[in-house]
Structure formats: structure tokens, C-alpha cells
């Protein structure tokens, strides 16, 4: 087991609020109790959505696809209209790419989850910007992408390179707090999918925090080597990747909860 990390990232100097749990993510006990509480609540929410969908014959991945009358095609956004909430600053869409050497895994497609830059702490400075940043347009920061296998099961999380989503890229220490804020209340059409995504982000918050931290380290190291244009290198789509398994995450969460409970009772 690799040690848990805490403190500033080498690339940005922004301190993270919680320890970073590193792969293989099987020991969550170093996390604060409040984080475990939030993850347990997210697990309950996740299964509530899936159980309600099963009764109605729907699924959080299938619902956006069903909103389009056309056959599922690559590079098309699902649903066609934006799913976002101006109050929370959250948004998402689902799509698929052509098979690529840059992503060495197969998938049905993936969700991109965003937040508005305006939700970042005051004074947050970007790591990388679009070539022609327009402050009058909606400025987004990418939280995570969730890769879905053919059966509809989430299989991976990944942090994208800046050019992939056109984001205003910010340091992990600034972005991680937005994970817990991800929620969409205004769009009733895809409320189950939005709720499922919110639960996924909170349940796998440790992995997402690590991905963003790792992304920052990679960018910092490449820039130190003289690759100042790394964030625009179109040969690099995913900068950091983590395989996920809901059952394994729940088992790790249960072990961490019991371990902390024994400590508190001692």
C-alpha cells in the first residue's frame, strides 16, 4: 500500500484539505470521519437511484441516450441539450470517441462532469487556459470523466488534458472542493442521471482527488522538462486514470468505517 499524501502539490502549491489516498485505494481509513460519512450517504443515494430506475425500466446511462431519436453515434452529445444548473454551477454530458491509441481501453462512452470557474475560491489562478480565453463566455473547469463499459457499468475515472474539454484548468487544491458541490436540481428530464452522477462523484471522491493531484504533478513535471505546451498536446487525452469498482469501493469503505469505529471506542 502506498502512503497517503497530504499537503501542497508540487505543481501549484495549493494545499488540499484532506489526505490523498493513493492506488490501490483499498485503505480509506486515513480519511476524515466526515468524508466517510459523506461517502456512505452517497452509496445509499446511488442505490436508491438504481433501484428506482429498475422499477421503472430506466437506467442513468440509458436515459440520456433514449432522449435522442437517432441511433447512438460517436462525438454526439447526449442528451442533445445541455444538462446544467446555473445555481450550483454543475453540468454534464455523455458521448463516445473513436477508438484511440491515447486511451488504451474499450468503452461504450463516458460522462464529462464540469463546474463553473465562478465556483472556485476567490483568487484561484489557472494552470492552463484556452488559446483565446473569453471571460464573457461560460468558463468551465473539468471535474472528472466517468468511463462506462458496454453493460452500462462504470469502469474507470480519468482526468483529461486541458485541450480535450476546452476547460479553464485549475489546480487540484482548488477543484477538489467542487466535487461535493456537484448537483443539478433544475433539469427534471434527467434528474435520476444527475443524482446518480452526484452520488458517483461523492462515493469516489478519494479517487477523483488523486486523479486531479496526479494530473497536476504530471503537468508540473512535463513543464519542468520544457514541455510548456503539454496541456495542448493532442496525443495526450487522459493524463491520469483510475480503474473503479463500486463493490470494491463499498468494501473498502466498510473496512475503514469499522476500523475508525474501533479506534473511537478504544
One Martini backbone bead per residue (centre of mass of N, CA, C, O) as a GRO file, in nm:
protein
  266
    1UNK     BB    1   0.093   0.038   0.026
    2UNK     BB    2   0.060   0.350  -0.030
    3UNK     BB    3   0.090   0.645   0.089
    4UNK     BB    4  -0.052   0.902   0.222
    5UNK     BB    5  -0.124   1.226   0.108
    6UNK     BB    6  -0.020   1.564   0.186
    7UNK     BB    7  -0.054   1.879   0.086
    8UNK     BB    8   0.118   2.014  -0.155
    9UNK     BB    9   0.162   2.064  -0.470
   10UNK     BB   10   0.421   2.093  -0.692
   11UNK     BB   11   0.266   2.269  -0.920
   12UNK     BB   12   0.096   2.490  -0.707
   13UNK     BB   13   0.076   2.502  -0.374
   14UNK     BB   14  -0.202   2.373  -0.310
   15UNK     BB   15  -0.386   2.292  -0.044
   16UNK     BB   16  -0.526   2.015   0.082
   17UNK     BB   17  -0.784   1.916   0.305
   18UNK     BB   18  -0.699   1.615   0.243
   19UNK     BB   19  -0.601   1.325   0.212
   20UNK     BB   20  -0.431   1.123  -0.024
   21UNK     BB   21  -0.541   0.849  -0.187
   22UNK     BB   22  -0.375   0.583  -0.311
   23UNK     BB   23  -0.300   0.341  -0.486
   24UNK     BB   24  -0.556   0.093  -0.453
   25UNK     BB   25  -0.791   0.204  -0.254
   26UNK     BB   26  -0.810  -0.005   0.021
   27UNK     BB   27  -0.741   0.250   0.227
   28UNK     BB   28  -0.967   0.484   0.400
   29UNK     BB   29  -0.889   0.553   0.706
   30UNK     BB   30  -0.735   0.842   0.674
   31UNK     BB   31  -0.994   0.962   0.655
   32UNK     BB   32  -1.224   1.152   0.745
   33UNK     BB   33  -1.522   1.102   0.887
   34UNK     BB   34  -1.686   1.295   0.702
   35UNK     BB   35  -1.614   1.141   0.443
   36UNK     BB   36  -1.742   0.869   0.512
   37UNK     BB   37  -2.024   0.977   0.550
   38UNK     BB   38  -2.056   1.085   0.258
   39UNK     BB   39  -2.009   0.809   0.117
   40UNK     BB   40  -2.245   0.655   0.246
   41UNK     BB   41  -2.463   0.842   0.137
   42UNK     BB   42  -2.392   0.799  -0.163
   43UNK     BB   43  -2.455   0.497  -0.171
   44UNK     BB   44  -2.754   0.522  -0.107
   45UNK     BB   45  -2.821   0.703  -0.350
   46UNK     BB   46  -2.727   0.519  -0.575
   47UNK     BB   47  -2.929   0.279  -0.511
   48UNK     BB   48  -3.189   0.440  -0.528
   49UNK     BB   49  -3.169   0.501  -0.828
   50UNK     BB   50  -3.144   0.210  -0.936
   51UNK     BB   51  -3.407   0.099  -0.809
   52UNK     BB   52  -3.602   0.300  -0.939
   53UNK     BB   53  -3.521   0.231  -1.232
   54UNK     BB   54  -3.593  -0.072  -1.229
   55UNK     BB   55  -3.902  -0.023  -1.187
   56UNK     BB   56  -3.911   0.164  -1.471
   57UNK     BB   57  -3.689   0.079  -1.691
   58UNK     BB   58  -3.428   0.242  -1.612
   59UNK     BB   59  -3.116   0.440  -1.674
   60UNK     BB   60  -2.858   0.664  -1.629
   61UNK     BB   61  -2.738   0.596  -1.918
   62UNK     BB   62  -2.995   0.548  -2.103
   63UNK     BB   63  -3.159   0.813  -2.085
   64UNK     BB   64  -2.988   1.004  -2.270
   65UNK     BB   65  -3.011   0.820  -2.522
   66UNK     BB   66  -3.333   0.818  -2.539
   67UNK     BB   67  -3.357   1.134  -2.614
   68UNK     BB   68  -3.266   1.024  -2.889
   69UNK     BB   69  -3.381   0.927  -3.212
   70UNK     BB   70  -3.107   0.845  -3.271
   71UNK     BB   71  -2.847   0.675  -3.316
   72UNK     BB   72  -2.571   0.590  -3.170
   73UNK     BB   73  -2.301   0.830  -3.177
   74UNK     BB   74  -2.015   0.962  -3.228
   75UNK     BB   75  -1.970   1.292  -3.091
   76UNK     BB   76  -2.239   1.294  -2.952
   77UNK     BB   77  -2.456   1.450  -2.753
   78UNK     BB   78  -2.579   1.336  -2.422
   79UNK     BB   79  -2.787   1.513  -2.451
   80UNK     BB   80  -2.840   1.764  -2.676
   81UNK     BB   81  -2.895   1.914  -2.426
   82UNK     BB   82  -2.819   2.078  -2.165
   83UNK     BB   83  -2.691   1.980  -1.832
   84UNK     BB   84  -2.770   2.226  -1.591
   85UNK     BB   85  -2.674   2.459  -1.308
   86UNK     BB   86  -2.643   2.782  -1.219
   87UNK     BB   87  -2.639   2.763  -0.905
   88UNK     BB   88  -2.410   2.522  -0.886
   89UNK     BB   89  -2.235   2.490  -1.170
   90UNK     BB   90  -2.338   2.229  -1.299
   91UNK     BB   91  -2.235   1.963  -1.543
   92UNK     BB   92  -2.328   1.742  -1.832
   93UNK     BB   93  -2.210   1.470  -2.052
   94UNK     BB   94  -2.247   1.230  -2.323
   95UNK     BB   95  -1.994   1.022  -2.492
   96UNK     BB   96  -1.803   0.922  -2.787
   97UNK     BB   97  -1.522   0.780  -2.930
   98UNK     BB   98  -1.281   0.694  -3.102
   99UNK     BB   99  -1.055   0.487  -3.124
  100UNK     BB  100  -0.746   0.510  -2.917
  101UNK     BB  101  -0.414   0.531  -2.826
  102UNK     BB  102  -0.467   0.732  -2.583
  103UNK     BB  103  -0.688   0.502  -2.513
  104UNK     BB  104  -0.636   0.182  -2.345
  105UNK     BB  105  -0.962   0.136  -2.387
  106UNK     BB  106  -1.278   0.014  -2.368
  107UNK     BB  107  -1.606   0.159  -2.460
  108UNK     BB  108  -1.904   0.319  -2.485
  109UNK     BB  109  -1.850   0.571  -2.282
  110UNK     BB  110  -1.871   0.916  -2.137
  111UNK     BB  111  -1.860   1.129  -1.872
  112UNK     BB  112  -1.881   1.481  -1.825
  113UNK     BB  113  -1.773   1.685  -1.549
  114UNK     BB  114  -1.873   2.010  -1.428
  115UNK     BB  115  -1.772   2.350  -1.353
  116UNK     BB  116  -1.768   2.664  -1.259
  117UNK     BB  117  -1.529   2.896  -1.205
  118UNK     BB  118  -1.703   3.070  -1.001
  119UNK     BB  119  -1.677   2.832  -0.769
  120UNK     BB  120  -1.419   2.917  -0.698
  121UNK     BB  121  -1.197   3.047  -0.523
  122UNK     BB  122  -1.071   3.324  -0.435
  123UNK     BB  123  -0.777   3.357  -0.639
  124UNK     BB  124  -0.779   3.150  -0.845
  125UNK     BB  125  -0.532   2.997  -1.053
  126UNK     BB  126  -0.445   2.896  -1.349
  127UNK     BB  127  -0.272   2.645  -1.532
  128UNK     BB  128  -0.473   2.661  -1.791
  129UNK     BB  129  -0.565   2.793  -2.115
  130UNK     BB  130  -0.704   2.900  -2.362
  131UNK     BB  131  -0.587   3.061  -2.633
  132UNK     BB  132  -0.883   3.237  -2.628
  133UNK     BB  133  -0.990   3.380  -2.369
  134UNK     BB  134  -1.340   3.428  -2.268
  135UNK     BB  135  -1.497   3.587  -2.002
  136UNK     BB  136  -1.800   3.596  -2.141
  137UNK     BB  137  -1.792   3.304  -2.125
  138UNK     BB  138  -1.833   2.999  -2.031
  139UNK     BB  139  -1.653   2.883  -1.750
  140UNK     BB  140  -1.481   2.575  -1.720
  141UNK     BB  141  -1.434   2.291  -1.501
  142UNK     BB  142  -1.291   1.982  -1.479
  143UNK     BB  143  -1.348   1.699  -1.284
  144UNK     BB  144  -1.458   1.435  -1.458
  145UNK     BB  145  -1.440   1.109  -1.604
  146UNK     BB  146  -1.682   0.844  -1.693
  147UNK     BB  147  -1.641   0.521  -1.768
  148UNK     BB  148  -1.835   0.301  -1.985
  149UNK     BB  149  -1.945   0.007  -2.034
  150UNK     BB  150  -2.149  -0.190  -2.225
  151UNK     BB  151  -2.337  -0.257  -1.958
  152UNK     BB  152  -2.326   0.032  -1.778
  153UNK     BB  153  -2.063   0.018  -1.619
  154UNK     BB  154  -1.843   0.158  -1.423
  155UNK     BB  155  -1.466   0.157  -1.481
  156UNK     BB  156  -1.362   0.467  -1.502
  157UNK     BB  157  -1.136   0.729  -1.423
  158UNK     BB  158  -1.058   1.064  -1.565
  159UNK     BB  159  -0.807   1.295  -1.649
  160UNK     BB  160  -0.786   1.557  -1.855
  161UNK     BB  161  -0.680   1.737  -2.086
  162UNK     BB  162  -0.738   2.058  -2.166
  163UNK     BB  163  -0.820   2.031  -2.478
  164UNK     BB  164  -1.060   1.831  -2.460
  165UNK     BB  165  -1.268   2.058  -2.300
  166UNK     BB  166  -1.174   2.368  -2.277
  167UNK     BB  167  -1.073   2.441  -2.013
  168UNK     BB  168  -1.011   2.605  -1.701
  169UNK     BB  169  -0.738   2.515  -1.554
  170UNK     BB  170  -0.704   2.385  -1.222
  171UNK     BB  171  -0.609   2.311  -0.926
  172UNK     BB  172  -0.679   2.064  -0.710
  173UNK     BB  173  -0.719   2.241  -0.450
  174UNK     BB  174  -0.962   2.396  -0.600
  175UNK     BB  175  -1.144   2.155  -0.723
  176UNK     BB  176  -1.222   1.941  -0.507
  177UNK     BB  177  -1.458   2.098  -0.356
  178UNK     BB  178  -1.662   2.060  -0.610
  179UNK     BB  179  -1.751   1.767  -0.582
  180UNK     BB  180  -1.967   1.807  -0.348
  181UNK     BB  181  -2.138   2.027  -0.534
  182UNK     BB  182  -2.246   1.829  -0.728
  183UNK     BB  183  -2.553   1.952  -0.881
  184UNK     BB  184  -2.894   1.894  -1.025
  185UNK     BB  185  -3.225   2.062  -1.002
  186UNK     BB  186  -3.352   2.190  -1.282
  187UNK     BB  187  -3.345   1.904  -1.440
  188UNK     BB  188  -3.603   1.672  -1.478
  189UNK     BB  189  -3.533   1.478  -1.712
  190UNK     BB  190  -3.227   1.394  -1.555
  191UNK     BB  191  -3.230   1.341  -1.246
  192UNK     BB  192  -3.118   1.051  -1.204
  193UNK     BB  193  -2.845   1.102  -1.344
  194UNK     BB  194  -2.754   1.339  -1.168
  195UNK     BB  195  -2.771   1.185  -0.901
  196UNK     BB  196  -2.574   0.961  -0.977
  197UNK     BB  197  -2.330   1.140  -1.031
  198UNK     BB  198  -2.315   1.268  -0.755
  199UNK     BB  199  -2.269   0.998  -0.608
  200UNK     BB  200  -2.014   0.912  -0.756
  201UNK     BB  201  -1.835   1.153  -0.675
  202UNK     BB  202  -1.859   1.102  -0.364
  203UNK     BB  203  -1.769   0.804  -0.352
  204UNK     BB  204  -1.499   0.887  -0.549
  205UNK     BB  205  -1.334   1.125  -0.426
  206UNK     BB  206  -1.048   1.006  -0.376
  207UNK     BB  207  -0.987   0.944  -0.676
  208UNK     BB  208  -1.028   1.229  -0.789
  209UNK     BB  209  -0.817   1.370  -0.619
  210UNK     BB  210  -0.582   1.205  -0.731
  211UNK     BB  211  -0.611   1.271  -1.029
  212UNK     BB  212  -0.568   1.578  -1.003
  213UNK     BB  213  -0.296   1.559  -0.864
  214UNK     BB  214  -0.152   1.392  -1.082
  215UNK     BB  215  -0.193   1.586  -1.312
  216UNK     BB  216  -0.027   1.816  -1.186
  217UNK     BB  217   0.239   1.662  -1.173
  218UNK     BB  218   0.271   1.605  -1.471
  219UNK     BB  219   0.267   1.895  -1.568
  220UNK     BB  220   0.503   1.995  -1.394
  221UNK     BB  221   0.716   1.796  -1.507
  222UNK     BB  222   0.691   1.872  -1.809
  223UNK     BB  223   0.762   2.170  -1.772
  224UNK     BB  224   1.044   2.120  -1.644
  225UNK     BB  225   1.126   1.978  -1.933
  226UNK     BB  226   0.984   2.200  -2.155
  227UNK     BB  227   0.658   2.127  -2.180
  228UNK     BB  228   0.449   2.387  -2.215
  229UNK     BB  229   0.237   2.227  -2.432
  230UNK     BB  230   0.102   1.976  -2.295
  231UNK     BB  231  -0.210   2.070  -2.267
  232UNK     BB  232  -0.209   2.067  -2.613
  233UNK     BB  233  -0.156   1.765  -2.654
  234UNK     BB  234  -0.327   1.548  -2.879
  235UNK     BB  235  -0.190   1.271  -2.768
  236UNK     BB  236  -0.316   1.370  -2.483
  237UNK     BB  237  -0.602   1.290  -2.301
  238UNK     BB  238  -0.512   1.114  -2.051
  239UNK     BB  239  -0.335   1.179  -1.753
  240UNK     BB  240  -0.537   1.019  -1.552
  241UNK     BB  241  -0.606   0.682  -1.414
  242UNK     BB  242  -0.894   0.491  -1.270
  243UNK     BB  243  -1.000   0.208  -1.149
  244UNK     BB  244  -1.336   0.085  -1.089
  245UNK     BB  245  -1.543  -0.046  -0.802
  246UNK     BB  246  -1.815  -0.048  -0.620
  247UNK     BB  247  -1.777  -0.295  -0.434
  248UNK     BB  248  -1.486  -0.227  -0.346
  249UNK     BB  249  -1.555   0.049  -0.225
  250UNK     BB  250  -1.756  -0.053  -0.011
  251UNK     BB  251  -1.556  -0.238   0.135
  252UNK     BB  252  -1.350  -0.016   0.209
  253UNK     BB  253  -1.552   0.158   0.364
  254UNK     BB  254  -1.628  -0.052   0.578
  255UNK     BB  255  -1.344  -0.091   0.695
  256UNK     BB  256  -1.295   0.204   0.775
  257UNK     BB  257  -1.535   0.237   0.965
  258UNK     BB  258  -1.460   0.010   1.165
  259UNK     BB  259  -1.178   0.111   1.236
  260UNK     BB  260  -1.266   0.387   1.348
  261UNK     BB  261  -1.468   0.279   1.558
  262UNK     BB  262  -1.258   0.130   1.731
  263UNK     BB  263  -1.090   0.378   1.800
  264UNK     BB  264  -1.323   0.543   1.936
  265UNK     BB  265  -1.381   0.308   2.157
  266UNK     BB  266  -1.084   0.294   2.301
   0.00000   0.00000   0.00000
